Amino acid sequence: MASISVRKDTQKLFFNFTYLGKRCREQTHFVDNVANRKQLEKQLAQIEAEIRAGVFNYAEHFPRSKKLVEFEYLEKQEDNGNEQDNESITPLFSTYINDWLEDNKLAWRKSHLLNIESIINKHYLPYFGSLEVGKILRVDIIKFRTHIAKLPGRSGRKTISNNRINKIMDPLKRIFEEAGERYGFSTPFYKIKVLKTQKSDIEPFNFSEVNTIINLVRADYKNYYVVRFFTGMRTGEIDGLKWKYVDFESRCIKVRETLVLGDDDYTKNDSSQRDIDMSAAVYKALKEQYQCTAELSEYVFCNTKGGNIDHNNTTKRVWYPLLARLKIARRRPYQTRHTTATLWLAAGESPEWIAKQMGHASTEMLFKVYSRFVPNLTRKDGSAFEVLLEKNIKL
C-alpha cells in the first residue's frame, strides 16, 4: 500500500509505493510535519491515479532518481507490448547496488560503511557493474573470485590472502540473496564455499616485556599503556574513554562507548558494555592521568588540544618505534588485550570473572584461545594434581 513515510535518521519524508511490481522509495527534502505530509500525499494520490490509468512516467515525477535506468527499460518494454514477465527483468548491478547500499547503511557503523563502499567501488562495480543483476550466473561469481585472488596483497604480498578474499565475497553473497528476494530469481551465490584460512595466532607479551615497555615508554604515554596492559580494553574503548566513566570511588572503569573513526559510538556489542575492576596499578595510573588531563578534556587520554588521540598516529609514532628500540618482536597494540587475558589466567582468576572483564559473552573464547598459555606462565601443567594426590591418597 502506498504511503508517505519518514526516515528516522533525517526526519525527512519519502514516497513509498509500488510500480511495475517493484517497491519504490523516493526521498524528498521535506521535513516531517502536517503541511508537508498533506502536500506529498496529494502528489502520491496523483501518482497512484496515473499508475492505474497506465500513463505514469517515472522520470517526470522523480527526474533524479537512481531507479530511472531500471524503469526506463521497463516502461519501454511496456510501450513495445513485450509480453515478457516483468519479474524476469532486473536492473543493472550498478543500479541495484546503490539501492542495496541505501537500504542497509543505516544499520552499519561508519567504519563498516566505508569498508563496504570501498569493496563496491574497487571490486564489484568494475566487474559486475554493467551486467543485469538477474543474469549473473554462479560461474561469473566463481570467475570473479579467481580474478581477485590474483590481485596483489598488502605489505608486499604477491597476492591477497584467503581471509581477505572471504571478506570481499561475504557481502556479495548477501547482495545476491537480497536481489533474488526482491526480483524473484534464485541467487547464483550457492555452493560457493568459504576458502580455508590459516588460524591467526595471538602473541601476548611476557612479564619481562610488559615491565620493560611500561618503564621505558615515553613518560606521557606510560599511564596509557599501563591501562591497556592491565584492563584488556580494546583500542577504540581506551582511546574513547571519558572521565565520566572512571569511577574512582568504586574503583571501576565503565565501558560504555568506543571510538570509531574519530566519532563516539556504541561498543562492539552488548557484551562489551561492562565494568572493569581497577587493579592497584590501573588505579594509580588513572589518578596520575587525572592530574594531567581532567581539566583539559573529557577524554582520559587526549592530544595537546584536548581531542581524542589518533590510534594510527600513536601506533606509528610511539608504539612501533618503542618496540624496535627495545628489540621486542613487532606486534599490533591489540596484543596488549591478549596479554591481559593471559596474565589474569596465569594469576588463577575465575574464567567467568575474566570473561566479564574482557567483555566476552561467555568463557568459550578463554578456553579456545588463551588457556594454552597458562601452563607456560604458571607451571600448572598437571603437577598441582600430583601434589594433591601425594598429600591425600595412600597407595
N, C-alpha and C positions, 0 to 999 in steps of 0.2 A: 504494500500500500504506500502510495506517495506521501511524503511528509516534508516539513521543514524542521531540521534538527540543528543542534548546536554542538560545536566542538568544545570539549571540556578544557583543553589547554589554552585556547584563544578566546573562548566565549563568542566566536563568530558563527553565524548561521550558514547552513548549507542545504542545497536541494538533495532530496533522497527519493529517487524514482526508478522505474524500470522501463527500458526502451529496447525493443527488438530482442527481448529475452535477456538483456544484460542489466545488471544493477548499476545504477549511476549515482555518484555522489559528487556534486559540483559545489566547490567552495565559493563564498561571497565575502565581501569586505564589511558586511553589515553586522553590527553587534546585536546581541540578543535583547530586544525589547518589543513591546506590544506593537508599536508603529511599524517597525521593520518586518516583524512577522506577518502582519497583515499585507504589507506590500509584496513580500515574497510569496505568500500563499495565493495572492491574486495571480501572480506570474505563473506559479505552479499549476493553478487551475487552467490557465491558458495552454500550458504545455500539455497537460493531460487531454484537453479537448482536441488539440492538433494531432496528438498521437492517435486518438480514437478515429479522427477523420482521415488519417493517413497522409497528412500534409506537414507533419513535424520535420523541421530541419535543424539538426543539432548545432551546426555552425552559426546559425542565426541567433540562437539563444546563448551559446557558450563558445564564442569565437576563439578563446584562448585555451580551451580545454585540451588536456593531454589525450583525451579519447577521440579526438577528431579523426585521426588516421583510421582508427578502427571503425567508426560509424560512417565515415565517408565511403568506405568499402562496402559495408553492409547496406547502406542506402542505395548505392549503385547497383548492388545485386537485386534489391527490391525493384528498382526502376526498370531494370532489364528483364524482370519477370523470371529471374532464376529461381527454380524450384528447389534448389539445394537447401537442405535443412540448416537453419541458422545456427543450430547447436554445433555444427561441424566447422563453422567459420570462426577463427580465432585471430586475435591481434598479433602484430609483430612482437617478438620477445622484447624489443626495446620499448614498446608502448606498455606492455603488460608489467614490465619490471618497475616502471615508475609508479603504477598503481599499487603494486605489491609493497613497495618501499613506503609509500604514503600510508597504507593501511596498517603497517606494522611498527613504524618508528616511534609511535607514542609509548609503546611498551618497553622500549630499549633505553639503556644508558647512553649517554653521549659518546663514550668511548666505543661501545659496540656499534652504534650507528655509523661512526666514522670508519670503523673496520669493514662493515658490510658495504658501505659506499665505495670504499677503496677496491674491494674484491669485484664489485659490479663493474666499475669503470675500467679496471686493469685487466680483468679476465673474462667476465661474462659477455659484456657488450661487444668487444672485438670479435668474439667467436660466434655468439648466437644472435646478436642484435638485429640482423636483417632477416632472420628466419621467422616464419609463423610459429608461434609457441605450440600450437596443437599439432604441428607436423614434424616436430623434433623427435627423433627416434632414440631408442636405447643405444644403438650403435654410435649415434652422434655424441652422446654423453661419454661413452667409453673412449672415443677418439679425443674428446676434449680433455679427459683425464690424462691420456697419453701425451697430449700436447703440453700441458702444464708441467708434466713430470720431466720434460726436457729443458725447462727454463732454469737459468742459473739461480743458485740458492744464496743464502745470506752468509756473511762472514767468509767469503771466498770459496764456498762450496760450489762444486761444478753443477749440481742440480739441487732442486728444493727437496726437502725431506718428505717422507711419507706422512709424517704428522702434519706438515703444512698442507700437503695435498688434501688430506682428510678435512682440514679446516676450511679449505676452499670449496670442497664438494658438499659439505653438510648443508649450508644454506641453499645450495642449488636443489637439493632433494626436496626441501620444504617449499621452494618456489614452484616446482613442478607439481607437487601434491596439491597446493592451493589452486594452481591454474587448472588442474584436472577437475577439481570440485566445482570451480567457477564456470568452466566452459564445457563440462560434460565429456571429458575424454580420460582414458586411463593413463596415469603417469608413466612416462617412459623410464623413470628412475626406479627400476625394480631389479632385484637380484644383482645389484652392484655392491659388492662387499667393501667394507672399510679396509684400507690397506694396513698390514701389520706394522707396528711401530716398536722401536726399542723402548723398553721401560726406562724412564728417566730416574736416575739415582739422586738421592739427596746427599749433600756434603756438609754436614754440620761442623762447626768449629769445635776443637777440643778445648779443655780448660786452659792450657798454656796459651793458645792462640787468642782466646777471648780476653785473657788477662793482659796480653801484650797489646792488643788492639785498643782496649779501653784506656790503658795508661799512656799510650804513645800517639793517640789521635789528637788532632788539633783541639785545643782547650775549649773552643766554642762549640765543638761537636761531641765532647765527652759525654755529657748528660744524655744527648740524643741516642748514642749507641748503647749506653747503659740501659736505657729504657727499651730499646729494640732487643737487646740480647736477653733481658730478663722478664719480658712480658709476652713475647711472641706476637706482638702486634704486626699486622700487615703494613706494607709501605703506605698505602692510602690512609690507613687508620691512624698511624702515628703522625704522618705529615698533616693530617686534618684534625688532630686532637686539639680541642679548645679547653681553656681553663675552667669553663663552667662544668666540664665533665670530669674534672680532677677533684676528688673528694678526700682531702687530707684527714678530715675527722674520722671517716670510716676506712681510710687507707685503701681506697679502691679507685680504679680508672673506669669510667663508664663509657664503653664503646657504643656510640650512637650514630656516628656519621663516618664517612670516608671521603677522601679527596679523589675526584675523578677529573683529569684534565683541567685542574685548577678550580673546579667547582665542588662545593659541598654536596654530597649525595648520600642516599641511604646505603647502609652497609651491604656487603656482598650478598647476604641472605638473612633470614630471620634469626638463624642460629648465631650469626655474627654479632647480634645485639647482646652484649654481655657486660658483666662487671669483672674486671681483673684485679685480683688482690695485689697490693703493693708489697714487695719484699722490702727489707730494710734498705737495700742498695737503691731500689727504684724510688722509695720514699725520699731518701737523701738527695738523689739526683733531681727530682722534681722540685724539692724545696729550694735547691740552689738555682734551678732554672726559673723559678717563680721570681726570684730577686732580679733576674736579668730581663725577662720579657713580659711579666704580668701587666706592667703599666704601658708597655709598647704595643701589645697586640692581644687579640682574643685567642690567637693560636699559641700553644705552648712552645712550639719550635717554629721560628719565623725568620724572615730575612731582615736586613737592617732597616727596612721601611715598614716593618710590621705585617707584611703579607706572608702568605704561606710559602714554604720552601718548595723549590722545584726539584723533584726527586732525580730527574735526569742530570741536572746540573750538579747535585750533591754526589751522585754516583760517579760521574766523570771527573769532578774536580777534587773530591775528598776521598771517597771510598776506594776506588781502584788505585790511585796513586799511593795511598797508605799501604794497601796490601803488597804492592810492588816494592815499596821501600822496606817493608818488614820481611820480604821474601816469603810471604804466605800465599798459597795457591789462590789464584784469581777465582772468586765466586761471587755470584749475584748477592746483593744485600738481603734478598729474601731468605738466604740461608741462615740469617740470624733467627728467623722464626723456627726453622727446623732445629737450630741449636737449642732454643728454649725448651722445646718438647723433649729432646734427648736428655737435657740436664734435669728436668723435672722427673723423668722416668728413672734416671740414674739415682736421684735422691730418694726414690721409693714412694713418690707421691701417688695418690689414688688415681687410676686411669680415668675414672668418672670426673674427678676434680680437674685433671689436666685437660680433658676434652672440653669441659665447660669454659676453662680459662682461654683455650685456643679458639673457641667459637665453632667447635665441631658439633654436629647434631648427635653423634654417638661416639663410642670408643673404637669403632671399626678402623678409622684412619690410624689411630695409635698403634694397634696391633698389626696392621697391614704394612705400615711404612716405617714406624720408629722403633718398635720393640727390639729389632735385631741389633740395635746399638747398645742396649742395656748391658749385656754380658761384658762387652768391651770396656764399659765405663765403671761398672760396679763389681765385676767378677762374680755376679750372681748367675753362674752357669751350671748350677746343679750342686755345687759344693755346699751351699747352705742346707740343702736337703740331707746331704751326707752327715753334716754335723748334728742335725736334728735326730737322725736315726741312731747315731752313736750315743747320744745322751738319753734316749728314751726307749730304745729297743735292745733287748738282750737276746743275742743269737748264739 
